[in-house]
Amino acid sequence: MDVLLGAQWGDEGKGKVVDVIAPRYEVIARFQGGPNAGHTLIFEGQKHVLHTIPSGVFRAGTVNLVGNGVVIDPVIFLKEVRNLEAAGVDVRSSLLISRRAHLILPTHRALDAASELDKGKGKIGSTLKGIGPTYMDKTGRNGLRVGDLVRTDLLDRYKALVRKHERLLSLYDHPGATAEAEKEWLDAVAQLRTFNTVDCEHYLDQALREGKHVLAEGAQGTLLDIDFGTYPFVTSSNTISAGACTGLGVAPNRIGTVTGIFKAYCTRVGSGPFPTELNDATGERIRTAGNEFGSTTGRPRRCGWLDLPALRYAVMVNGITELAMMKADVLNGIDTIRICTHYRIDGRNVDRMPFDITEGIEPEYIDMAGWGDTSSDAELPVQLQRYIGTIEAAVGVPITIVSLGPDRKETILREVAHAG
């Protein structure tokens, strides 16, 4: 089983890469996150945004599995299915859902909003999709799972969980879910029952025994990992490669290639530390050229130069074996492009991610010549090749994919020797 994941703070372009390499795989499996994810794919002049369904859904003959590590909002999920069906995609025939995946309730979303509001200026930038409270119920052993939908006491379980949520909401003095939201959720649950469900650990074990190629697709990014990200400004699940094991029920010794996706620069949505952030005209230029607005929330993304200490960290904790660099075209026309090579902390040069990067860190840069316009060259401009070589030398991992635009056709597959 191969793994594909984000090597920065999310929004790196994972959906496009999965779509490009999907023909190599018989099974694409999402292993964590929920509708806080937004994987954008553009091809044949159409834009598609996926939140829960794996990005291989557009490739005929590919099985798409929503793993046990994913949390599912039935309402959002059904809207996503309907949008795909309206675009001519036969979703049901290729989609499987783990029975162990947890369900997001309307009151989970209310708790998310109440918690974020209560934090005031210390808010973490939640997408308010109910992700955190759902994972809290999962670890608190209170959650509802897809497999529970066939239980005769489902409604009793649902009401018991809602009562618990309402007690918590009363502490925040925050309203619960409306009757309309509850009815919409129950109607969506009735539809969700009609989809094909599996015990994904057994399904994937059999697929791998049969020699099928499986790709585990992550959401968000390494620096948002609940354990190894920039805590507390992180998501509520394990976004790193180890999360593919627990999020799908696959043993570590079955992981093969680990592909890390990163942008030629850095972005971040919401609150949290960002050492290389550009609060100037260059940052605004990158945001505009890259259309850096959240595909789930629509919020403008913060933009900055590439951070090599953070990228090296992502390579280390994930065991990344190859990299895909996205949006190189966004930097077209910038005369001088900067790369953060290390941090200056208390008068010392540090080339690794420390425990806390919230304050007292000064990024140290090298400057490189820009590369003009990538669209006019038959091959990558020399300056861009030097940029790629600098990154490869710094992190010790080859860049095998370079994206020069949003369409699946605007992708360069590089023939390079793998490190080691």
C-alpha positions as CSV (number, residue, x, y, z in Angstrom):
1,M,0.0,0.0,0.0
2,D,1.3,3.4,-1.0
3,V,0.5,6.6,0.9
4,L,-0.1,10.1,-0.4
5,L,-0.3,13.0,2.1
6,G,0.2,16.7,2.6
7,A,3.7,17.9,3.7
8,Q,2.7,21.4,4.8
9,W,-0.4,22.9,6.5
10,G,-2.9,21.4,4.1
11,D,-4.3,22.7,0.8
12,E,-1.2,21.4,-1.0
13,G,-3.0,19.9,-4.0
14,K,-3.4,16.3,-2.9
15,G,-6.6,15.8,-4.9
16,K,-5.0,16.7,-8.2
17,V,-2.0,14.3,-7.6
18,V,-4.3,11.4,-6.6
19,D,-6.3,12.0,-9.8
20,V,-3.2,12.0,-11.9
21,I,-1.7,8.8,-10.4
22,A,-5.0,7.0,-9.8
23,P,-4.6,4.8,-12.9
24,R,-1.8,3.0,-11.1
25,Y,-4.2,1.8,-8.4
26,E,-7.2,-0.4,-8.1
27,V,-8.2,1.1,-4.7
28,I,-8.0,4.7,-3.3
29,A,-8.7,4.9,0.4
30,R,-9.2,8.0,2.6
31,F,-7.8,7.4,6.0
32,Q,-8.6,10.4,8.2
33,G,-10.3,13.8,8.4
34,G,-13.8,14.7,7.3
35,P,-15.7,17.4,5.5
36,N,-13.1,19.9,6.7
37,A,-11.0,18.6,3.8
38,G,-11.4,20.1,0.3
39,H,-9.7,18.3,-2.5
40,T,-10.0,20.3,-5.8
41,L,-9.7,18.6,-9.1
42,I,-9.9,20.3,-12.5
43,F,-10.1,18.5,-15.8
44,E,-12.0,18.9,-19.1
45,G,-12.8,22.4,-18.2
46,Q,-14.7,21.4,-15.0
47,K,-13.9,22.0,-11.4
48,H,-14.8,19.4,-8.7
49,V,-14.3,19.8,-5.0
50,L,-14.4,16.6,-2.8
51,H,-14.8,16.7,0.9
52,T,-15.3,13.1,2.0
53,I,-15.1,10.9,-1.1
54,P,-11.7,9.8,-2.3
55,S,-10.2,11.5,-5.3
56,G,-10.1,8.4,-7.4
57,V,-13.9,8.6,-8.0
58,F,-13.5,10.1,-11.4
59,R,-11.4,7.2,-12.7
60,A,-13.4,4.2,-14.1
61,G,-12.6,0.9,-12.5
62,T,-11.2,2.4,-9.3
63,V,-12.7,1.4,-5.9
64,N,-13.0,4.3,-3.5
65,L,-13.0,3.5,0.1
66,V,-13.8,5.9,3.0
67,G,-11.8,4.4,5.9
68,N,-12.6,4.0,9.6
69,G,-10.4,7.0,10.5
70,V,-12.7,9.4,8.6
71,V,-15.6,11.2,10.2
72,I,-18.7,11.5,8.0
73,D,-21.4,14.2,8.0
74,P,-24.3,12.4,6.3
75,V,-25.8,15.7,5.1
76,I,-22.6,16.9,3.5
77,F,-21.8,13.5,2.2
78,L,-25.1,13.2,0.3
79,K,-24.7,16.6,-1.2
80,E,-21.3,15.6,-2.5
81,V,-22.8,12.4,-4.0
82,R,-25.6,14.3,-5.7
83,N,-23.1,16.9,-7.2
84,L,-21.0,14.0,-8.6
85,E,-24.0,12.2,-10.0
86,A,-25.2,15.5,-11.6
87,A,-21.7,15.6,-13.3
88,G,-22.3,12.1,-14.7
89,V,-20.2,10.2,-12.1
90,D,-21.5,6.8,-11.1
91,V,-20.6,7.1,-7.4
92,R,-22.4,4.2,-5.8
93,S,-20.8,1.5,-8.0
94,S,-17.3,2.4,-6.9
95,L,-17.7,3.6,-3.4
96,L,-17.3,1.7,-0.1
97,I,-17.6,3.0,3.4
98,S,-16.1,1.5,6.5
99,R,-18.6,0.4,9.2
100,R,-16.2,1.8,11.8
101,A,-16.2,5.4,10.5
102,H,-17.8,7.8,13.0
103,L,-20.8,10.1,12.2
104,I,-20.9,13.8,12.7
105,L,-24.2,15.0,14.3
106,P,-25.8,18.4,14.0
107,T,-25.0,19.0,17.7
108,H,-21.3,18.2,17.0
109,R,-21.3,21.3,14.7
110,A,-23.0,23.3,17.4
111,L,-20.4,22.3,19.9
112,D,-17.6,23.2,17.5
113,A,-19.0,26.7,17.0
114,A,-19.6,27.1,20.8
115,S,-16.0,26.0,21.6
116,E,-14.4,28.3,19.0
117,L,-16.5,31.3,20.1
118,D,-15.5,30.6,23.7
119,K,-11.8,30.8,22.8
120,G,-12.2,34.5,21.7
121,K,-8.8,35.8,20.4
122,G,-7.3,32.4,21.1
123,K,-9.4,30.6,18.5
124,I,-7.7,27.9,16.4
125,G,-9.4,28.6,13.1
126,S,-11.8,25.6,13.1
127,T,-13.8,25.0,9.9
128,L,-16.8,24.6,12.2
129,K,-17.8,21.2,10.6
130,G,-18.0,19.4,13.9
131,I,-14.8,17.5,13.3
132,G,-13.1,18.0,16.7
133,P,-16.2,17.2,18.9
134,T,-16.8,14.0,16.8
135,Y,-13.3,12.8,17.4
136,M,-13.7,13.7,21.1
137,D,-16.8,11.4,21.2
138,K,-14.8,8.7,19.4
139,T,-12.0,8.7,22.0
140,G,-14.6,9.2,24.8
141,R,-16.3,6.0,23.5
142,N,-19.6,7.8,23.0
143,G,-19.7,8.0,19.2
144,L,-22.1,6.7,16.6
145,R,-20.6,4.7,13.7
146,V,-21.8,3.8,10.2
147,G,-22.2,0.3,11.4
148,D,-24.7,1.4,14.0
149,L,-27.1,2.6,11.4
150,V,-28.6,-0.9,11.1
151,R,-29.2,-1.3,14.9
152,T,-32.8,-1.3,16.1
153,D,-31.9,1.0,18.9
154,L,-30.2,3.6,16.7
155,L,-32.6,6.4,17.6
156,D,-32.2,5.8,21.3
157,R,-28.4,6.0,20.9
158,Y,-28.7,9.1,18.8
159,K,-31.0,10.8,21.4
160,A,-28.7,9.8,24.3
161,L,-25.7,11.4,22.5
162,V,-27.7,14.6,21.7
163,R,-28.7,14.9,25.4
164,K,-25.0,14.8,26.4
165,H,-24.2,17.4,23.8
166,E,-27.0,19.7,25.0
167,R,-25.7,19.5,28.5
168,L,-22.3,20.7,27.3
169,L,-23.9,23.4,25.1
170,S,-25.7,24.7,28.2
171,L,-22.3,25.4,29.8
172,Y,-21.4,27.6,26.8
173,D,-24.9,29.2,26.8
174,H,-25.0,28.2,23.1
175,P,-28.1,27.0,21.2
176,G,-28.2,23.4,20.0
177,A,-29.2,22.0,16.7
178,T,-32.5,23.2,15.2
179,A,-35.4,20.8,14.5
180,E,-34.8,21.3,10.8
181,A,-31.2,20.4,11.1
182,E,-32.1,17.3,13.0
183,K,-34.7,16.2,10.5
184,E,-32.2,16.8,7.6
185,W,-29.6,14.6,9.4
186,L,-32.1,11.8,10.1
187,D,-33.2,11.8,6.4
188,A,-29.6,11.7,5.3
189,V,-28.9,8.8,7.6
190,A,-31.7,6.9,6.0
191,Q,-30.0,7.4,2.6
192,L,-26.6,6.6,3.9
193,R,-27.9,3.1,4.9
194,T,-28.3,2.3,1.2
195,F,-24.6,2.6,0.4
196,N,-22.2,-0.3,0.4
197,T,-20.3,-0.7,3.7
198,V,-17.4,-3.0,4.6
199,D,-15.0,-3.9,7.4
200,C,-12.2,-2.0,5.7
201,E,-9.4,-3.8,7.5
202,H,-10.5,-7.1,6.1
203,Y,-11.3,-5.7,2.7
204,L,-7.9,-4.1,2.3
205,D,-6.1,-7.2,3.7
206,Q,-7.8,-9.3,1.0
207,A,-7.0,-6.7,-1.7
208,L,-3.4,-6.6,-0.8
209,R,-3.2,-10.4,-0.7
210,E,-4.6,-10.5,-4.2
211,G,-1.8,-8.2,-5.4
212,K,-4.0,-5.2,-5.9
213,H,-2.4,-1.7,-5.7
214,V,-3.8,0.4,-2.9
215,L,-3.3,4.1,-2.4
216,A,-4.0,5.7,1.0
217,E,-5.1,9.3,0.6
218,G,-4.6,11.8,3.5
219,A,-6.4,15.0,4.2
220,Q,-5.1,18.3,5.7
221,G,-1.3,18.2,6.1
222,T,1.6,17.0,8.3
223,L,1.9,20.3,10.2
224,L,-1.7,20.0,11.2
225,D,-1.2,16.5,12.8
226,I,-2.7,16.3,16.3
227,D,0.6,15.0,17.7
228,F,3.3,16.4,15.5
229,G,1.7,19.6,14.1
230,T,1.9,23.2,15.4
231,Y,-0.3,22.4,18.4
232,P,-2.9,23.6,19.4
233,F,-3.4,25.1,16.0
234,V,-3.9,21.6,14.4
235,T,-6.7,19.3,13.3
236,S,-8.1,16.5,15.4
237,S,-6.6,13.4,13.7
238,N,-3.3,11.9,12.7
239,T,-2.5,13.3,9.2
240,I,0.9,11.6,9.0
241,S,1.7,8.2,7.3
242,A,1.2,6.3,10.6
243,G,-2.4,7.5,10.5
244,A,-2.9,5.5,7.3
245,C,-2.3,2.3,9.4
246,T,-4.8,3.2,12.2
247,G,-7.2,4.9,9.8
248,L,-7.5,1.9,7.5
249,G,-6.4,-1.1,9.6
250,V,-3.3,-1.9,7.6
251,A,-0.1,-3.0,9.2
252,P,3.0,-0.7,9.0
253,N,5.1,-3.3,7.1
254,R,2.7,-3.1,4.2
255,I,3.4,0.6,3.4
256,G,5.5,1.1,0.3
257,T,6.0,4.5,-1.3
258,V,5.1,7.6,0.7
259,T,4.5,10.6,-1.5
260,G,4.5,14.0,0.2
261,I,2.7,16.9,-1.5
262,F,4.0,20.5,-1.1
263,K,3.6,23.8,-2.8
264,A,6.5,25.7,-4.2
265,Y,5.7,28.2,-1.4
266,C,3.7,27.9,1.8
267,T,0.1,28.6,2.8
268,R,-1.9,28.3,5.9
269,V,-5.6,28.9,6.7
270,G,-6.7,30.2,10.1
271,S,-4.7,30.9,13.2
272,G,-1.3,29.5,14.2
273,P,2.4,30.1,13.7
274,F,3.8,30.7,10.2
275,P,7.5,31.7,10.3
276,T,7.8,32.5,6.6
277,E,4.5,34.4,6.2
278,L,4.5,37.4,3.8
279,N,2.3,40.3,5.0
280,D,3.2,42.4,2.0
281,A,2.6,42.9,-1.7
282,T,4.4,39.7,-2.6
283,G,2.2,37.7,-0.3
284,E,-0.9,39.2,-1.9
285,R,0.5,38.5,-5.3
286,I,1.0,34.9,-4.5
287,R,-2.5,34.7,-3.0
288,T,-4.1,36.2,-6.1
289,A,-2.1,34.2,-8.6
290,G,-2.6,31.0,-6.7
291,N,-6.3,31.6,-6.0
292,E,-5.4,30.9,-2.4
293,F,-8.9,30.7,-0.8
294,G,-10.1,27.7,1.1
295,S,-12.0,25.2,-1.0
296,T,-14.1,24.3,2.1
297,T,-14.4,27.6,3.9
298,G,-13.6,30.2,1.2
299,R,-11.3,31.9,3.7
300,P,-8.2,33.7,2.3
301,R,-5.0,31.6,2.9
302,R,-2.0,33.2,4.4
303,C,1.0,32.9,2.1
304,G,4.8,32.8,2.5
305,W,8.0,31.5,1.2
306,L,9.0,27.8,1.2
307,D,10.1,26.6,4.6
308,L,12.8,23.9,4.4
309,P,13.1,23.0,8.1
310,A,9.3,22.3,8.1
311,L,9.6,20.3,4.9
312,R,12.5,18.2,6.3
313,Y,10.4,17.6,9.4
314,A,7.6,16.3,7.2
315,V,9.9,14.0,5.3
316,M,11.3,12.6,8.6
317,V,8.0,11.9,10.5
318,N,6.3,10.5,7.4
319,G,9.2,8.5,5.9
320,I,8.5,10.3,2.7
321,T,10.2,8.6,-0.3
322,E,9.3,11.0,-3.0
323,L,7.8,14.5,-3.3
324,A,5.3,16.3,-5.6
325,M,5.8,20.0,-5.9
326,M,2.6,21.9,-6.7
327,K,1.8,25.4,-8.1
328,A,5.3,26.2,-9.4
329,D,3.5,28.3,-12.0
330,V,2.2,30.7,-9.3
331,L,5.7,32.0,-8.7
332,N,6.0,32.8,-12.5
333,G,7.4,36.3,-13.0
334,I,8.8,36.9,-9.5
335,D,12.3,38.1,-10.0
336,T,13.8,36.8,-6.8
337,I,12.4,33.8,-4.9
338,R,13.4,33.1,-1.3
339,I,13.7,29.8,0.5
340,C,13.9,29.5,4.3
341,T,16.9,27.3,5.0
342,H,16.9,27.4,8.8
343,Y,15.6,29.4,11.8
344,R,17.4,31.9,14.0
345,I,16.5,31.1,17.6
346,D,18.2,32.8,20.6
347,G,21.1,33.7,18.4
348,R,21.6,30.2,17.1
349,N,21.0,28.7,13.7
350,V,18.5,25.8,13.9
351,D,17.7,23.6,10.8
352,R,14.9,21.6,12.4
353,M,11.4,22.2,13.7
354,P,11.4,23.0,17.4
355,F,8.7,22.1,20.0
356,D,7.3,25.6,19.7
357,I,7.5,28.0,16.7
358,T,5.0,30.5,18.0
359,E,7.5,33.3,18.9
360,G,11.2,34.1,18.9
361,I,11.9,32.6,15.5
362,E,13.5,34.5,12.6
363,P,13.6,32.7,9.3
364,E,16.9,32.8,7.5
365,Y,16.7,32.8,3.7
366,I,18.7,32.2,0.5
367,D,17.7,34.1,-2.6
368,M,17.3,32.4,-6.0
369,A,16.5,33.8,-9.4
370,G,13.0,33.5,-10.6
371,W,12.0,31.5,-13.8
372,G,9.7,33.7,-15.8
373,D,6.9,31.9,-17.5
374,T,6.7,28.1,-17.3
375,S,3.9,27.9,-19.9
376,S,6.2,28.9,-22.8
377,D,8.9,26.2,-22.3
378,A,9.0,22.8,-23.7
379,E,10.8,21.7,-20.6
380,L,11.2,23.2,-17.1
381,P,13.2,26.5,-17.1
382,V,16.8,26.2,-15.9
383,Q,16.0,28.5,-12.9
384,L,13.1,26.2,-11.9
385,Q,15.3,23.1,-12.2
386,R,17.8,24.8,-9.9
387,Y,15.1,25.6,-7.4
388,I,14.0,21.9,-7.5
389,G,17.6,20.7,-7.1
390,T,18.1,23.0,-4.1
391,I,15.1,21.5,-2.4
392,E,16.1,17.9,-3.2
393,A,19.6,18.4,-1.8
394,A,18.2,20.0,1.4
395,V,15.6,17.2,2.2
396,G,17.3,14.2,0.6
397,V,14.2,13.1,-1.3
398,P,13.5,13.3,-5.1
399,I,10.8,15.5,-6.5
400,T,9.0,13.2,-9.0
401,I,6.0,15.4,-9.9
402,V,5.9,19.1,-10.7
403,S,2.6,20.8,-11.2
404,L,2.4,23.8,-13.5
405,G,-1.3,24.5,-13.4
406,P,-4.6,23.3,-12.0
407,D,-5.6,20.9,-14.8
408,R,-4.5,17.3,-14.7
409,K,-2.7,17.8,-18.1
410,E,-0.5,20.5,-16.6
411,T,1.7,18.0,-14.7
412,I,5.3,17.0,-15.3
413,L,6.3,13.4,-14.2
414,R,10.1,13.6,-13.7
415,E,12.4,10.7,-14.3
416,V,14.8,10.9,-11.4
417,A,17.0,8.5,-9.5
418,H,15.5,7.8,-6.0
419,A,17.6,8.6,-3.0
420,G,19.1,5.4,-1.4
